[in-house]
């Protein structure tokens, strides 16, 4: 595909708005906020806050390294080995289900032990699914309207990853993978007449699963009346809502929160947003929402510069994975969605999710570097040109 980029276009491109840089700045800001709140949220923990903070700083360093490595790699070379990446992820998802190999925590097998570290394999599967699906959809762009090649096979890729993650069980991450996959198919030009029925079927399957698994049904019915079940099924959510109420507009002050005294379970991971609300107040919580909104908008502005469908879909998947995960976490912590463990991107404690975010940011940086270098960063391309 040839592009006629004039000298004035290139000159303007040097000073043009840089969406990728905005995304990176937002990510760095969220990471620093996360380190600050993590220190406060773990003050009362055994071992003290420095132990958790040190682990998180190591995780940030590893994520930054991952972002740098991915930003420098040849995406087209990596694309030629896409099914190896997918195969490794699928193998890891099978491996984690095997007793005595997968590490079980609270009834779920989601981790593999790597020496002193624990890797959550489902995080790797998020990247692998996006990578495999972007490759397949780009390869079959001319057949995207076909039932088999444009829908059945790509949705099969998505379901393969989502089903294995759901088996751990981790229904939240499985739903996230499925949602991102379906949206990628839509962005590639997939037909609504195929997409809408499969979404309805997926919702029906999820409903049946919730009904058939007693503890999940109990959790959902408790969610329908949070206050009445605040001492049992919705204790965590109730404490989260109390944190926001106590924090009000200005917050009680950093390190002064009640929830860091172990009233709120998982205050440093899945529910760290509630600690932000209590200690820093509504202004900071709205600020966090605003930053994720900026990441979403900047991400799709960045997509206008994509030189081909593969890279368009790859970056789309990265942005959707970050933002939908944030939406689910914020929705759970504020009571919009039933309680489900999911990290807040860039902020929650945890090595696996930090590494995932590092890889996703690396993909965005990679495309910014290569698109600018080849002179493809100064113009908007239509879907026809991307094909």
ABEGO torsion letter per residue (X at the ends): XBBBBBAAAAAAAAABBBAAAAAAAAAAAAAAAAAAAAAAAAAABBGEAAAAAAAAAAAAAAAAAAAAAAAABBAAAAAAAAAAAAAAAAAAAAAAABBGABBBBGGBBABBBBEABBBBAAAAAAAAAAAAAAAAAAAAAAAAABAAAAAAAAAAAAAAAAAAAAAOBBAAAAAAAAAAAAAAAAAAGBBAAAAAAAAAAAAAAAAAAAAABAAAAAAAAAAABAAAAAABAAAAAAAAAAAAAAAEAAEAEBGABAAAAGABBGAABAAAAAAAAAAAEAAAAAAAAAAAAAAAAAAAAAAAABABAAAAAAAAAAAAAAAAAAAAAAAAAAGABBBBBBBBBGABBEAAAAAAAAAAAAAAAAAAAAAAAAGAAABBBBAAAAX
